[in-house]
């Protein structure tokens, strides 16, 4: 029996399984940034469905909250408020859409030349390391910015460290599907310990209705917030290409050619802009779900439709969202010590995989300046037209690559093979 004519019940079950795998990271991102997890569930489902429409339902991927945007969202939210952040998310989606048109006109090689590993890798490393103080503060029971001690230090450490250790053990020792849900396992252990220490506030769950419309937030367009968000979209755009090549190698299909990289980028862009219109975090393709597809050998894109339907359905269960919001800060902090570090490692492995020669002065300059600007939080500009942190380092890396002599452009061998 081919994957397209599986029984409906089997498709539905596989869809629920895919959402289960994506769930931990999907809701963790809005919880860190102070967004509504129910809205994130809704926009992940909606984004996945829109992606399927644009790509003619050919690629079995699930789209959900992108961790790359955490730092600019936290910074822009503090300065401009959540509606302005949403305007920035809508604009970030347009970056993907513009890149998709450029790929359609000039071919995928265009991205190779504009955003080589020496540009993207230090930006990804900066995203992970700039966030490390947030993870450590939360693990120690403080607010993400370290401004207040929310839970006593000793109690927080007795919750966050077991949550971290559980996540590590499941990721390394877990078998089968269990190995793909380390975040969920870490949250479960951390939440259980939080209950034992009496630091879970369940009043919100009791007060929440069973059925409720998620707290959608309409976007406001504010140039300052847009400047925070738009440059950051460059790194996830490159990750997107890696994701499309990865799922293609799992299923044995060449998605770079059919439906085409321009269509998958366009789908991701439309999904991200749509998320911004409703108040959800930017979307990206989820590697965990690609891992689940590889493990289950279920390559039918219809299962992602069901995963999206489940996500949208859960979004309207008020008590479910309130339960997620009751997860104490140290639980998330412990897990984030691993997650933010692993974002930085993705950047490092990009440098290593593409054999970027850091003894070359040009490469050394690009990586060095990008890392210091990104991790140090450099700010350039005045008032609304301020670029800082990750947004600034993304633009600086791009400009240095274009302006410094000796750039040959590069060819991603794996992408080349796909063409």
Steps between C-alpha positions, in 0.01 A plus 500: 500500500641843409511783753227689318235234556560425868182463704372835630535389864868422444558848348324670792707305754824578316402870493443502878841336543670772290342777710610317817862504375486872410303602808778568753690754288179638351361622835833571672584785263183708570529427874853651505399808300176566689268408214186290524581129444147440367556764232831328414316168460244667274760675283716184476197310369394783269859550376540130421173500302602813306840344427323192364283715272803687360708183449200302363513263798818332385741549794439318832615774740341668802549872563504648851662759732854602397758533779719725284271796570494476882765769568357765263143427616596548867694820418235648268214405734661688789548807285199511267238258640358174364284644214812669352692170533224333298544763228869405497407130465277580200793691346740209574268274299543739207878440513435132418253600231754736336769230523260253334451738205877550474552122498235463231670764282865413562499140627605367844865591432402860567457423872838324505667822392297741715509296822803269513579298818750765615204743526229272636704288746612784733147643497357162612775468767412851623129412520577207732765666717328839532207313655711299746456751789121467459522120541733523801289768674184293453673182621597686818141615558541856376311687229664455159671839523617429856297790640311304768535176699167326432572167670761442776839403352529159674149393399553624145822299460334185638240539224707629206796262519293175509293644210825558307645157588174329393507684166865395446440136592193464277683665208799265537353175636138516380387236252268547203247782516580560868840632391327778303316649800779594745347845561165350595672251734698783663187712545310205651774430759549871577127561535464198730783629723349851497176349626687317775671825609170688487605762246228433241215751502190315377253785557527601134406148386197493731384843379549428127199384295512167322437660163643843421613699198879548523621851590570612146705821464466724195831632361609863502768607255782684669831559318708447816349157571525401133874582506536262798330211321575514128881440497460196729288328231818435297625222732173299512471539121828310466383246760186460290710398199685249717164368624366456148815316390482285818137391453580434134784265594266322746218446249718457190332794323669807355293781654752765389385423144142395564301686631811723489695693762320820398167340595618366837654839591179672392296256714718568804471876441121492465477285816718745698310810382168329577627420854582870547147600397354292784759567772703179469877444480679471163485151347779270387525137386553266795798263493343285776208423268739416215664256744160347577427465126833318459428272797140411410573491123165670452567741213140598427455881521135442601614408851627857543151624409368298794778626730397856401131427566585362848712810577215734399248298706719508814535878458133545593522303829540776759603276792774348287662839438464595868674174593791587271522850647525348849835331420748661744799690362774258627345212301548693177837641610653155551394378155609826334856451629515218245285653224675836477838328510393267220403800283858626537632152413296502176696813406832338592422188301412722200853646511655154537283324240578758232869510601508878542870594524527730802871557441391713203486862620170567320315211666656573839381865485143410402462234773675707772309826452167318458546302825598803709220720365242221538595367844611834644177674400658781297251772398538742208256778413268730684140481624278290276781434253714300742644167398635284779601149601409218262335731242810716479743209481299339215525820294868555590588142393314548171669836427849381596461203267391725213759774559818314599708390200562134425149357537465218250143415591462135590320196379310286744587153371181342630285773345701469178428129485130579528504734198 
